[in-house]
Amino acid sequence: MAQPTNIRALHPPAERLAVALALLVALAYTLIAQGILPIGDLTHVEGPAGIMYTAAGCYLLGGLLILLRRRWLWIAGAIMNGLIILFFVRMYQDKPAVLFSPGGLVSKAAQLLLELILAYLIVTYSRRSPRRS
């Protein structure tokens, strides 16, 4: 008979935190698209809501893919997440109203923390022995 599995044993705290942060980013992008979380003086003409919903979907999917415990997926996610942060800062570096808006701060703070957690997972993954049943 199969033993009941413990979710904490399957997904260490760093993985669960990474998933939670990815889901927070997805929620932030959804709230930005709906106009609930403001992003400075930008209007939907400058940044269509479809892009925000696409980003939210990508972070939702990426957050769930973290649970697969594939190092190459973490690396791909860290690269994409880092590029998104870099593009945002480069694109709006002359618009502090956007950079320091509630939407900008919430989404980018969560993305920066996600980047740190992904880097931690990538570096420490090879040191952990994979759990097999």
Long-range contacts (C-beta under 8 A, 24 or more apart in sequence): 2-133, 3-133, 5-133, 9-131, 10-131, 11-67, 14-117, 14-120, 14-121, 14-124, 15-66, 15-67, 15-69, 15-121, 17-117, 18-63, 18-66, 18-114, 18-117, 18-118, 18-121, 19-63, 19-64, 19-66, 19-67, 20-63, 21-63, 21-110, 21-111, 21-113, 21-114, 21-117, 22-59, 22-60, 22-62, 22-63, 22-66, 22-114, 23-59, 23-60, 23-63, 24-106, 24-110, 25-56, 25-59, 25-107, 25-110, 25-111, 25-114, 26-55, 26-56, 26-57, 26-59, 26-60, 26-63, 27-56, 28-103, 28-106, 28-107, 28-110, 29-53, 29-55, 29-56, 29-59, 29-107, 30-56, 31-103, 32-103, 32-107, 37-102, 37-103, 37-106, 38-101, 38-102, 38-103, 39-98, 39-101, 39-102, 39-103, 39-104, 40-95, 40-97, 40-98, 40-99, 40-100, 40-101, 40-103, 40-104, 41-95, 41-97, 41-98, 42-95, 42-98, 55-84, 66-118, 66-121, 69-125, 69-130, 71-121, 71-122, 71-125, 71-126, 74-118, 74-121, 74-122, 74-125, 75-122, 77-118, 78-115, 78-118, 78-119, 78-122, 81-111, 81-114, 81-115, 81-118, 82-115, 84-111, 85-111, 85-112, 85-115
